[in-house]
Amino acid sequence: MEPVINRLVVFGVGLIGGSLALALKRAGACRDVIGVFRRERSAQEALALGVCDCAYTDPRDVLPGLGKGDVVFVSVPTLAVAGVFEQLRESLPEGVTVTDGASVKGSVVAAAEKVWGAVPEFLVPGHPIAGSERSGAEAAKADLYKHHRVILTPMDSVSGEHLARVEAMWAAVGAEVLTMSVAEHDEVLAATSHLPHVIAYGLVDTLAHDSENQNIFRYAAGGFRDFTRIASSDPVMWRDIMLANGPAILKSIDLFTANLGELRKAIADSDEARLTGVFTRAKAARDRFTRMLARKSFSEPLIEEMDDMEGKEVTFVVRPGGTVNGDIRVPGDKSMSHRSIMLGSLAEGVTEVEGFLEGEDALATLQAFRDMGVVIEGPDKGRVTIHGVGMHGLKAPAGPLYLGNSGTSMRLLAGLLAGQAFSATLTGDESLSRRPMNRVAEPLRQMGADITTAEAGRPPLQIGGGAKLQAIDYKLPMASAQVKSCVLLAGLYADGRTYTTEPAPTRDHTERMLSGFGYAVERAGATASVNGGGKLFATKIDVPADISSATFFMVAAAITPGSDVTLRHVGINPTRDGVINILRLMGADIELSNQHEVGGEPVADIRVRYASLKGIRIPEDQVPLAIDEFPALFIAAACADGETILTGAEELRVKESDRIQAMADGLLLLGVDARPTPDGIVIQGKPEGPAFTGGSVDSCGDHRIAMSFTVAGLRAADAITIDNCANVATSFPNFDQLAATVGIGLDVRD
């Protein structure tokens, strides 16, 4: 690597300053490291360890010789920063960049203003979020900052050249550089770092002076040791931090004390529901904070696993050929899992759910309602218990509701939240942030909702509280179950009867589940309507297996000679059975058995055996009934005899990806004649021999595309590599295990 800075001068060559020095030297990102020490002995130790190239105890011996491109890193205790600044004011040449590593930025800025009269243009306050309980130059580690965050708090006066130099320096050692205001930094750190240290020190000090529990540390379990580990940190450093960031820390202590008092009262009152709520919310919050801050999925590894996973991508490699055989049950229906949480939360009483899909999207909905004060137990092997709060019992969330990659969560929640007394912001990951939301925002605005979006109608959605909703008669411009459901759910809070009329049938899970919760829904042809002001009553829900997830194995068996697969307890709602109808029109051998209803939803066991398929023109009335299943159906079309034509499916272009283009690109790379059109695709099938050449395709981060090309491997001449497959967990968390169970040669590589 070419050096990104010239010389690095470190005041305070301990864990923080020494680790930066070692990391820059290892990366070849600086020419020399100069240490400035208070004691000669410390200087000689650092030199012996190779942490710095030369060392001084008097700053005047090094500072005058510095110049443009050099960086001074001040890594001393917070309250000692002002003294270093005094030394810099006396001897620092023009053009040198100064930054620091103190964990309180307000005191650094105040020190700069006192010394220089104003924050100088060469000062870039910073704080690396990394460390340990060890201190001194011997604790320095060259990889300390790799995959860790460094927060910079540049003032308006900073020079762009100096800021860019500091950013490049931290990037060179593998850190992720973020920026925020001084005030925000100090408040965030007070809550997430300084308060935990207060609690740890206070707890250990309390127990150490408990004369009745002198042996408590001898019998302490691992949890106690882990929690109090930070009480082994440098006490002088933490004393200074408490003094420097007192107001923000006191604010955090007061909030914690108030919540602790409420928890004490719940224990004293044997308040089971409140205790369950606190503990389930806390566990879920702890598990998700890193995911949310990193804009990662709800189903990715937990905080303690993130360091090992940082920067990794998931790739599928599918071995060619084989047959699929077996008797399996795929995970629960995603649409019903979403709605069970939403309606169960608004119901009166306790709703018990079986078969809940523990994938990212459904977990996003579950977490959103926890954030709004609903006590939810689980999920545990598909079981969820929801303590409903009633139609008007939701509470304002403490911050934005983060919905990961789930468009269903955002669109349906927009309807429910439009009628609440509080305001809320709905946000998501990068993929969701690119998806259109005007098609739900517009009808909600017609009902009187206060909704604003980002540019081009994209998230985040900001929903104002206290709006008085009025019922509307809404004719959907395009078939969309999510838009229909959004309007109907808003209608629960509207004055009058709300109507929705569809241009073509879409899934009716919302209408069926509302009825299951005791809320009257009228349906007449393509129109569904609800009266506002009613109540929901708790019930038991058994979520059927998801037909969208079953589709991949249905197609796998249909295209592969010698295959025979049975899928158990699959939901065959007539607004979702388009994939069965289309495959049958293509000649697939599909048998339904054990048909019955569960909670108003029809289910069946589905057996699929191989049969020769033929290309067809897909009837447009089937398109809304199979909208999520088309990526897999395109694989079936590629294996069919003749031409398959799809029209009327423009909605596929605004899913998690442009599914028409992404599938067409992948099919072409695998040797299939596929021609995308504005509202569909034309595919020329290859009924004999391998239908695909093998090769590498990009799933575009879309779970359904990744799984569809996995199925294509069964009819490929060579291996298929599929990139960007991490989001498969959004809808099908155990896809790779089930694929291996039935005989698909899938290797998952990180």
C-alpha positions in Angstrom: 0.0 0.0 0.0 1.2 3.5 -0.8 1.5 5.6 2.4 -1.7 7.6 3.1 0.1 9.9 5.6 3.7 10.8 6.1 4.7 10.6 9.7 2.5 9.6 12.6 3.2 11.3 16.0 1.5 9.6 18.9 1.0 11.3 22.3 0.2 8.4 24.6 1.5 5.2 23.1 -0.8 2.7 24.9 -3.4 0.3 23.7 -5.2 2.9 21.5 -2.3 4.9 20.1 0.0 1.9 19.9 -2.5 -0.2 18.0 -2.9 2.6 15.4 0.9 2.8 15.1 1.3 -1.0 14.6 -1.7 -1.2 12.1 -0.4 1.7 10.0 3.1 0.2 9.9 1.8 -3.3 9.0 -0.3 -1.8 6.2 2.6 0.3 4.9 0.3 3.3 5.3 2.7 5.7 6.9 6.5 6.4 6.6 7.5 6.6 10.3 5.9 6.4 13.8 7.1 8.8 16.4 6.1 8.3 20.0 5.9 11.1 22.7 6.1 9.8 26.2 6.1 11.2 29.7 8.7 8.7 31.0 11.9 7.5 29.4 11.2 4.0 30.6 7.9 3.9 28.7 9.6 5.2 25.6 12.3 2.5 25.7 9.6 -0.2 26.2 7.7 0.9 23.1 10.8 1.0 21.0 11.8 -2.5 22.2 8.3 -3.8 21.2 8.5 -2.2 17.8 5.4 0.0 18.4 7.2 3.1 17.2 10.4 3.9 15.2 11.7 6.7 17.5 10.6 8.1 20.8 10.8 11.4 22.7 9.9 12.7 26.1 9.9 16.4 25.1 7.5 17.4 22.3 9.7 20.3 21.4 12.2 17.8 20.0 9.9 16.5 17.4 7.0 19.0 16.7 9.0 21.8 15.0 10.3 19.3 12.3 6.8 18.2 11.2 5.1 19.4 8.0 2.3 18.9 5.6 1.1 15.3 5.4 2.1 14.5 9.0 -0.6 13.5 11.6 -0.5 14.0 15.3 -2.7 11.5 17.2 -3.5 12.6 20.8 -4.2 9.4 22.7 -4.1 10.5 26.3 -6.8 10.4 29.1 -9.7 12.7 28.3 -8.8 15.4 30.8 -5.2 15.4 29.8 -6.0 16.5 26.2 -6.0 20.2 27.1 -2.3 19.9 28.2 -1.3 18.3 25.0 -3.1 21.0 23.0 -1.1 23.6 24.9 2.1 21.9 23.8 0.9 21.8 20.2 0.0 25.5 20.2 3.5 26.4 21.1 5.4 24.2 18.5 3.0 22.8 15.8 4.0 23.9 12.2 1.4 24.8 9.6 -0.1 21.9 7.5 0.0 19.2 10.2 -3.2 17.4 10.9 -4.3 16.7 14.5 -6.8 14.1 15.6 -7.5 12.3 18.9 -9.0 9.2 20.4 -10.8 10.5 23.5 -14.2 9.0 24.2 -15.8 12.4 25.2 -15.8 14.9 22.3 -17.4 17.8 24.1 -14.4 18.2 26.4 -12.0 17.9 23.5 -13.8 20.7 21.6 -13.9 22.8 24.8 -10.2 22.3 25.3 -9.4 23.4 21.7 -11.5 26.5 22.1 -9.7 27.4 25.3 -6.3 26.9 23.8 -6.7 28.3 20.3 -9.7 30.6 20.9 -11.7 28.5 18.4 -11.5 24.9 17.0 -8.7 25.1 14.4 -9.1 23.9 10.9 -6.5 21.2 11.3 -8.3 19.5 14.3 -10.5 16.5 13.5 -11.9 15.1 16.8 -12.3 11.3 16.7 -13.1 8.2 18.7 -12.2 4.7 17.8 -14.8 2.3 19.2 -12.4 -0.5 20.1 -10.3 -1.5 23.1 -9.9 -3.9 26.0 -9.3 -3.9 29.7 -5.5 -4.1 29.1 -3.4 -0.9 28.8 0.1 0.2 27.9 2.2 -0.2 24.8 2.4 -4.0 25.5 -1.3 -4.2 24.9 -1.1 -2.8 21.4 -2.5 -5.0 18.6 -2.1 -4.4 14.9 -5.6 -5.7 14.1 -7.5 -3.9 16.9 -9.4 -1.6 14.5 -10.2 -4.1 11.8 -13.9 -4.2 11.2 -14.5 -1.7 14.0 -16.0 1.7 13.8 -14.3 5.0 14.2 -16.5 8.0 14.9 -15.3 11.4 13.7 -17.0 14.6 14.9 -15.6 17.3 12.6 -16.6 20.9 13.3 -17.7 23.3 10.6 -14.3 24.9 10.7 -12.4 21.8 9.7 -10.4 21.8 6.4 -11.5 19.2 3.9 -7.9 18.2 3.3 -7.3 17.4 7.0 -10.6 15.5 7.3 -9.9 13.4 4.2 -6.4 12.6 5.6 -7.8 11.3 8.9 -10.5 9.3 7.1 -7.9 7.7 4.8 -5.7 6.9 7.8 -8.5 5.0 9.7 -9.7 3.3 6.5 -6.1 2.1 5.9 -6.2 0.1 9.2 -9.5 -1.6 8.3 -11.9 0.6 10.3 -15.3 1.8 9.2 -15.4 5.6 9.5 -18.6 7.3 10.6 -19.4 10.9 11.3 -21.8 12.5 13.8 -22.1 15.7 15.8 -20.3 16.2 19.1 -23.5 16.3 21.1 -24.9 13.1 19.5 -21.6 11.3 20.0 -21.4 12.1 23.7 -25.1 11.1 24.3 -24.7 7.8 22.4 -21.5 6.9 24.2 -23.0 7.9 27.6 -25.8 5.3 27.1 -23.9 2.5 25.4 -20.4 2.7 27.0 -20.2 5.0 29.9 -23.4 3.9 31.7 -22.5 0.2 31.5 -19.1 1.0 33.1 -20.9 2.9 35.9 -23.2 -0.1 36.5 -20.3 -2.6 36.4 -18.1 -0.6 38.7 -21.0 0.1 41.1 -22.1 -3.5 41.2 -18.7 -4.9 41.9 -18.1 -2.2 44.5 -21.4 -2.9 46.2 -20.8 -6.7 46.4 -17.2 -6.2 47.5 -18.4 -4.4 50.6 -21.2 -6.7 51.3 -20.1 -8.3 54.6 -22.8 -11.0 54.4 -21.6 -12.2 50.9 -17.8 -12.3 51.3 -17.6 -15.5 49.1 -19.8 -14.2 46.3 -17.0 -13.8 43.8 -15.9 -17.4 44.4 -19.2 -18.7 43.3 -19.9 -16.2 40.5 -20.9 -17.8 37.2 -19.7 -16.8 33.8 -22.5 -14.4 33.2 -21.4 -12.3 36.2 -17.8 -12.4 35.1 -18.7 -11.3 31.6 -20.9 -8.5 32.8 -18.4 -7.1 35.3 -15.4 -7.6 33.1 -15.3 -3.9 32.1 -14.8 -3.0 35.8 -11.2 -4.1 35.3 -10.6 -1.1 33.0 -8.3 1.8 33.9 -10.0 3.5 36.8 -8.3 6.9 36.3 -9.4 6.9 32.6 -13.0 6.2 33.6 -12.9 8.8 36.4 -11.9 11.4 33.8 -14.6 10.2 31.4 -17.3 10.6 34.1 -16.1 14.1 34.9 -15.8 15.1 31.2 -19.2 13.7 30.1 -21.2 14.2 33.3 -24.4 15.7 32.0 -25.0 13.0 29.4 -24.0 10.2 31.8 -26.4 11.6 34.4 -29.2 11.6 31.9 -28.6 8.0 31.1 -28.3 7.0 34.8 -31.6 8.8 35.5 -33.4 6.9 32.7 -31.9 3.6 33.8 -32.8 4.3 37.4 -36.4 5.0 36.5 -36.7 1.8 34.5 -35.0 -0.2 37.2 -37.5 1.1 39.6 -40.3 0.0 37.4 -38.7 -3.4 37.1 -38.4 -3.6 40.9 -42.1 -2.8 41.2 -43.0 -5.6 38.7 -41.0 -8.1 40.8 -42.6 -6.9 44.0 -46.1 -7.1 42.5 -45.4 -10.5 40.9 -46.4 -8.9 37.6 -45.8 -11.8 35.2 -46.9 -9.9 32.1 -44.6 -6.9 32.7 -41.6 -9.1 33.6 -42.1 -11.1 30.5 -42.4 -8.0 28.4 -39.2 -6.5 29.8 -37.1 -9.6 29.4 -38.4 -10.5 25.9 -37.9 -7.0 24.6 -34.5 -6.8 26.1 -33.4 -10.1 24.7 -34.7 -9.2 21.2 -33.2 -5.7 21.4 -29.8 -7.0 22.4 -29.8 -9.6 19.6 -30.7 -7.0 16.9 -28.9 -3.8 17.7 -25.8 -4.6 15.7 -27.8 -5.9 12.8 -29.8 -2.7 12.7 -26.8 -0.4 13.0 -25.1 -2.4 10.3 -28.2 -2.5 8.2 -28.1 -6.3 8.3 -30.9 -8.8 8.3 -32.8 -9.9 11.4 -31.7 -13.5 10.8 -28.0 -12.9 10.4 -25.6 -13.8 13.3 -25.9 -12.2 16.7 -23.6 -9.5 18.1 -21.0 -11.9 19.4 -20.7 -13.5 16.0 -20.5 -10.4 13.9 -16.7 -9.9 14.1 -16.2 -13.3 12.4 -18.9 -12.6 9.8 -18.0 -9.0 9.0 -17.4 -8.5 5.3 -18.4 -12.0 4.2 -20.9 -12.8 1.5 -22.8 -16.0 1.0 -22.4 -17.9 -2.3 -24.3 -20.9 -3.4 -22.5 -23.5 -5.6 -24.8 -26.1 -7.1 -23.4 -29.4 -8.4 -25.0 -30.4 -11.7 -27.6 -33.2 -12.1 -29.3 -35.5 -9.7 -32.9 -36.2 -8.8 -35.1 -35.0 -5.9 -37.1 -37.4 -3.7 -38.5 -37.0 -0.3 -41.3 -36.1 2.1 -40.8 -32.7 3.7 -42.5 -29.7 5.2 -41.3 -26.3 4.3 -41.5 -23.3 6.8 -44.7 -21.5 7.6 -46.4 -19.1 5.2 -44.7 -15.7 5.4 -47.9 -13.7 4.6 -49.8 -15.3 7.4 -46.9 -15.0 9.8 -46.8 -11.3 9.3 -50.5 -10.9 9.8 -50.7 -13.2 12.9 -48.3 -10.8 14.7 -50.1 -7.7 13.5 -53.6 -8.7 14.4 -52.6 -10.7 17.5 -51.0 -7.6 18.8 -54.2 -5.5 18.3 -56.5 -8.2 19.7 -57.9 -8.4 23.2 -56.4 -11.4 25.0 -53.6 -13.8 24.3 -53.1 -15.2 20.8 -51.1 -18.4 20.3 -49.4 -19.1 17.0 -48.0 -22.4 15.7 -45.9 -22.7 12.5 -44.6 -19.1 12.6 -41.9 -18.5 10.0 -38.7 -17.5 11.7 -37.3 -15.7 8.7 -36.0 -12.1 8.5 -39.2 -10.5 7.1 -41.6 -12.0 9.7 -39.1 -11.3 12.5 -39.0 -7.7 11.4 -42.8 -7.4 11.9 -42.5 -9.1 15.3 -39.8 -6.8 16.4 -41.7 -3.7 15.3 -44.6 -4.6 17.6 -42.2 -5.3 20.5 -40.9 -1.8 19.9 -44.5 -0.6 20.3 -44.9 -2.2 23.7 -46.5 -5.5 22.8 -45.3 -8.5 24.9 -44.5 -11.3 22.5 -43.0 -14.6 23.7 -40.9 -16.6 21.2 -40.5 -17.5 18.5 -39.5 -21.0 19.7 -39.6 -23.7 17.0 -42.5 -21.8 15.3 -44.4 -21.1 18.5 -45.3 -17.5 19.4 -47.5 -16.2 22.2 -48.8 -12.6 21.7 -50.2 -10.6 24.6 -52.6 -8.3 22.7 -53.0 -4.7 23.8 -56.3 -4.0 21.9 -56.9 -1.7 19.0 -55.6 1.4 20.8 -53.0 -0.1 23.1 -49.9 0.4 21.0 -47.2 2.8 22.3 -45.0 5.2 20.5 -41.7 3.5 19.6 -38.5 5.0 21.0 -37.1 5.5 17.5 -37.6 4.5 13.9 -39.1 1.1 13.3 -36.4 -0.9 11.4 -38.0 -3.4 9.0 -34.9 -4.9 7.4 -35.8 -6.0 3.8 -39.5 -6.6 4.4 -41.8 -4.6 2.0 -44.8 -6.4 3.4 -44.0 -5.2 6.9 -43.6 -1.6 5.7 -46.7 -1.5 3.6 -49.1 -3.2 6.0 -47.7 -1.3 9.0 -48.3 2.0 7.2 -52.0 1.2 7.2 -52.1 0.3 10.9 -50.0 3.2 12.0 -51.9 5.8 10.0 -54.7 5.6 12.6 -52.6 5.7 15.8 -52.3 8.6 18.2 -48.5 8.7 18.0 -46.1 9.4 15.1 -43.7 6.8 13.7 -41.0 6.4 11.1 -40.6 3.2 9.1 -37.2 2.5 7.7 -35.3 -0.5 6.3 -32.1 -1.8 4.7 -30.6 -0.5 1.4 -32.8 -2.8 -0.7 -36.1 -1.8 1.0 -35.0 1.8 0.8 -35.1 1.7 -3.0 -38.6 0.2 -3.2 -41.7 2.4 -4.1 -44.1 3.2 -1.3 -46.4 5.8 -3.0 -48.9 3.2 -3.9 -49.8 2.8 -0.2 -49.0 6.4 0.7 -51.5 7.9 -1.8 -54.7 6.0 -0.7 -53.7 6.6 3.0 -53.4 10.3 2.2 -56.9 10.2 0.7 -58.1 8.8 4.0 -56.6 11.8 5.8 -53.3 10.2 6.9 -50.2 12.4 7.4 -47.5 10.5 5.5 -44.3 11.8 4.0 -41.7 9.8 2.0 -38.2 10.3 0.7 -37.6 11.2 -2.9 -39.6 9.3 -5.5 -41.9 7.9 -2.8 -39.2 5.7 -1.3 -38.6 5.0 2.4 -38.3 6.1 5.1 -42.0 6.7 5.7 -42.9 9.2 8.3 -46.4 8.8 9.6 -47.9 11.6 11.7 -50.0 10.7 14.7 -53.5 11.8 15.6 -54.9 11.8 12.1 -58.7 11.4 11.9 -59.1 8.8 9.1 -62.1 8.8 6.8 -63.4 5.8 5.0 -62.8 5.7 1.2 -64.0 3.5 -1.7 -60.6 2.7 -3.2 -60.2 1.1 -6.6 -56.7 -0.3 -6.9 -54.9 0.8 -10.1 -53.1 -2.6 -10.1 -53.6 -5.9 -8.4 -51.6 -5.8 -5.1 -52.5 -7.7 -1.9 -50.2 -5.4 0.1 -51.9 -2.3 -1.1 -55.4 -3.8 -0.5 -54.4 -5.0 3.0 -52.9 -1.6 3.9 -56.1 0.2 3.0 -58.3 -2.3 4.8 -56.1 -2.2 8.0 -56.3 1.6 7.9 -60.0 1.2 7.5 -60.2 -0.4 11.0 -59.5 3.1 12.4 -61.5 5.1 9.9 -64.9 6.7 10.3 -67.3 4.8 8.1 -67.0 1.7 5.8 -63.8 1.4 3.8 -64.0 -0.5 0.4 -61.2 -1.9 -1.8 -61.8 -3.2 -5.3 -59.2 -5.1 -7.2 -58.7 -5.3 -11.0 -57.7 -9.0 -10.5 -57.8 -11.4 -7.5 -54.9 -11.3 -5.0 -54.2 -13.2 -1.9 -56.9 -12.7 0.8 -55.0 -13.6 4.0 -55.9 -10.3 5.6 -59.6 -10.7 5.0 -59.6 -14.3 6.2 -57.5 -13.6 9.3 -59.6 -10.5 10.3 -62.6 -12.8 10.3 -60.7 -15.3 12.3 -60.1 -12.6 14.9 -63.8 -11.8 15.0 -63.7 -8.7 12.9 -66.5 -8.6 10.3 -65.3 -8.4 6.7 -67.8 -8.2 3.8 -66.7 -9.6 0.4 -68.5 -9.3 -2.9 -66.6 -10.3 -6.0 -63.5 -8.2 -6.3 -64.6 -5.9 -3.4 -63.8 -6.2 0.3 -64.9 -3.8 3.0 -64.7 -3.2 6.7 -66.4 -0.8 9.1 -64.1 1.2 11.4 -64.3 1.1 15.2 -64.5 -2.6 15.8 -62.5 -5.0 18.0 -60.3 -8.0 17.5 -60.4 -11.0 19.8 -57.5 -13.3 20.5 -57.5 -16.7 18.8 -55.2 -19.7 18.0 -53.5 -19.7 14.6 -51.8 -22.7 12.9 -49.8 -21.2 10.0 -49.7 -23.6 7.0 -46.5 -24.3 5.1 -45.7 -21.5 2.6 -46.7 -22.3 -1.0 -44.0 -19.9 -2.2 -41.3 -21.9 -0.4 -42.9 -25.1 -1.6 -42.7 -23.9 -5.2 -38.9 -24.4 -5.4 -39.3 -28.1 -4.6 -42.4 -28.5 -6.8 -40.4 -27.1 -9.8 -37.4 -29.2 -8.9 -39.5 -32.4 -9.1 -41.4 -31.3 -12.2 -38.2 -30.7 -14.3 -36.0 -33.6 -13.1 -36.5 -37.2 -14.5 -37.0 -39.7 -11.7 -38.1 -37.2 -9.1 -41.0 -37.6 -6.6 -41.5 -35.1 -3.8 -44.3 -34.7 -1.3 -44.8 -31.4 0.5 -46.9 -31.5 3.7 -49.5 -29.1 5.1 -49.1 -26.5 2.4 -51.5 -23.6 2.2 -53.5 -23.7 -1.0 -55.5 -20.5 -0.6 -57.3 -19.9 -3.9 -55.7 -16.5 -4.2 -52.2 -18.1 -3.9 -52.6 -21.3 -6.0 -51.5 -19.8 -9.4 -48.2 -21.8 -9.3 -50.2 -25.1 -9.1 -52.5 -24.0 -12.0 -49.6 -22.8 -14.2 -47.5 -26.0 -13.7 -50.5 -28.1 -14.4 -51.2 -26.2 -17.7 -47.5 -26.9 -18.5 -48.2 -30.7 -18.0 -46.8 -31.2 -14.5 -47.9 -34.2 -12.5 -49.3 -32.7 -9.3 -51.6 -34.5 -6.9 -53.3 -32.8 -3.9 -54.4 -34.9 -0.9 -55.5 -34.6 2.7 -57.3 -31.3 1.9 -58.8 -29.5 4.9 -59.1 -26.1 6.5 -57.0 -24.7 9.4 -58.3 -21.4 10.8 -60.2 -20.7 7.6 -57.2 -21.4 5.4 -57.3 -24.4 3.0 -54.3 -26.7 3.2 -53.2 -29.9 1.5 -50.3 -32.3 1.0 -48.8 -31.8 -2.5 -47.1 -34.6 -4.4 -45.2 -33.7 -7.6 -43.6 -36.3 -9.9 -41.6 -35.7 -13.0 -43.4 -35.2 -16.3 -42.5 -33.6 -19.6 -43.4 -30.0 -19.6 -44.5 -27.8 -22.5 -44.3 -24.1 -23.0 -47.5 -22.1 -22.7 -48.8 -18.5 -22.8 -49.5 -17.9 -19.1 -53.1 -16.7 -18.6 -53.0 -13.2 -17.2 -55.7 -14.1 -14.7 -53.2 -16.4 -13.0 -50.4 -13.8 -12.8 -51.6 -12.1 -9.5 -52.1 -15.6 -8.0 -48.4 -16.6 -8.6 -46.6 -13.2 -8.5 -43.9 -14.4 -6.0 -43.4 -17.8 -7.7 -42.4 -16.6 -11.2 -38.6 -16.8 -10.7 -39.0 -20.5 -10.1 -41.5 -20.9 -12.9 -39.0 -19.3 -15.3 -36.7 -22.3 -14.5 -39.6 -24.6 -15.3 -40.2 -22.7 -18.6 -36.5 -23.1 -19.5 -36.9 -26.9 -19.3 -40.2 -27.1 -21.2 -40.8 -28.0 -24.8 -41.5 -24.8 -26.8 -42.0 -21.2 -25.9 -43.4 -19.8 -22.6 -44.8 -16.2 -22.7 -45.6 -14.2 -19.6 -47.4 -10.8 -19.8 -49.1 -8.6 -17.3 -46.5 -9.1 -14.7 -44.9 -5.6 -14.5 -45.1 -5.8 -10.7 -42.1 -8.2 -10.8 -39.9 -5.2 -11.7 -40.4 -3.6 -8.3 -39.9 -6.5 -6.0 -36.6 -7.0 -4.0 -35.0 -6.7 -7.4 -36.2 -6.2 -10.9 -37.0 -9.9 -11.1 -37.8 -9.9 -14.8 -34.4 -8.5 -15.7 -32.4 -10.3 -13.1 -33.8 -13.7 -14.1 -33.4 -12.9 -17.8 -29.8 -11.9 -17.3 -29.1 -15.1 -15.3 -30.9 -17.4 -17.9 -28.9 -15.8 -20.7 -25.6 -16.4 -18.9 -26.6 -20.1 -18.5 -27.4 -20.5 -22.2 -31.1 -20.1 -22.2 -32.9 -18.0 -24.8 -34.8 -15.5 -22.6 -36.1 -12.1 -23.8 -37.4 -9.7 -21.2 -40.4 -7.4 -22.1 -41.7 -4.4 -20.2 -44.3 -6.6 -18.4 -43.0 -10.1 -18.7 -40.6 -12.4 -20.5 -40.4 -14.9 -23.4 -38.4 -18.1 -22.8 -37.5 -20.8 -25.3 -37.3 -24.1 -23.4 -34.9 -27.0 -23.8 -36.8 -30.2 -23.0 -34.1 -32.7 -23.7 -30.7 -33.1 -21.9 -29.2 -30.2 -19.9 -31.2 -27.1 -20.1 -28.5 -24.9 -18.6 -24.8 -24.7 -19.4 -23.6 -24.0 -15.9 -21.7 -20.8 -15.0 -21.9 -17.9 -12.6 -25.0 -15.7 -12.0 -25.8 -12.9 -9.6 -29.0 -13.2 -7.5 -28.9 -9.3 -7.0 -29.4 -10.0 -3.3 -32.9 -11.4 -4.0 -33.7 -14.6 -2.1 -36.2 -16.0 -4.7 -33.7 -15.6 -7.6 -31.0 -17.3 -5.6 -33.2 -20.3 -4.8 -34.6 -20.5 -8.3 -31.1 -20.8 -9.9 -30.3 -23.4 -7.2 -33.1 -25.6 -8.7 -31.7 -25.0 -12.2 -28.6 -27.0 -11.2 -30.6 -30.2 -11.5 -30.8 -29.7 -15.2 -27.3 -28.1 -15.7 -24.3 -29.4 -17.7 -21.9 -28.0 -15.2 -21.9 -26.3 -11.7 -23.8 -23.1 -11.2 -22.4 -20.5 -8.9 -24.9 -18.0 -7.4 -23.5 -14.8 -5.8 -25.2 -12.6 -3.1 -27.3 -15.3 -1.5 -27.3 -14.0 2.2 -31.0 -12.9 1.9 -32.3 -16.4 1.4 -32.9 -16.3 5.1 -35.5 -13.6 4.6 -38.1 -16.1 3.6 -36.6 -19.6 3.9 -34.1 -19.9 6.7 -33.4 -23.7 6.3 -33.5 -23.9 2.5 -30.0 -25.3 2.2 -30.8 -28.2 4.7 -34.0 -29.1 2.9 -32.4 -28.9 -0.5 -29.7 -31.4 0.7 -32.4 -33.6 2.2 -34.2 -34.1 -1.1 -31.0 -34.5 -3.1 -30.0 -31.1 -4.5 -26.2 -30.8 -4.5 -26.0 -27.4 -2.9 -22.8 -26.1 -1.2 -23.1 -22.9 0.8 -19.8 -20.8 1.0 -19.1 -17.7 3.1 
